[in-house]
């Protein structure tokens, strides 16, 4: 019997790492001189998977985004997992922006990934299982080629490769 090697393609977020990144961003916000006396804040709702930024003006909102993105990157959370909504006017002339955390592969994205893998090599088997894609092949080198190819393309969703066997 031939041995098949496999791995899973998933798109997941470690919510504890997001929590840590938001706490670090809050700490930096409290220590920065340019935010002294402002109404700027960062709030994280873990259950709804949303981060809310509040800033006095557009410039400070962009600074908050930069702070948050920097902390996310340092915690190995892909920026592709963050979906920024349009900033809206809030109370007392401030701006509010909601950021949604995206995890899981949608059906269209799964089909797109399967097509990319099949175009790369027809010998590699792919199977959609819920929110993950199982990729298998009799050769480990083929699987390494798939992983390297998927890392090299600009896919709109953050991808992780798990359960490599």
Secondary structure, 3 states (H helix, E strand, C coil): CCCCEEEEEECCCCHHHHHHHHHHHHHHHHHCHHHCCCCCEEEEECCCCEEEEEECCHHHHHHHHHHHHHHHHHCCCCHHHEEECCCEECHHHCEEEEEEECCCCCHHHHHHHHHHHHHHCCCCEEEEECCEEEEEECCHHHHHHHHHHHHHCCCCCCCEEECCC
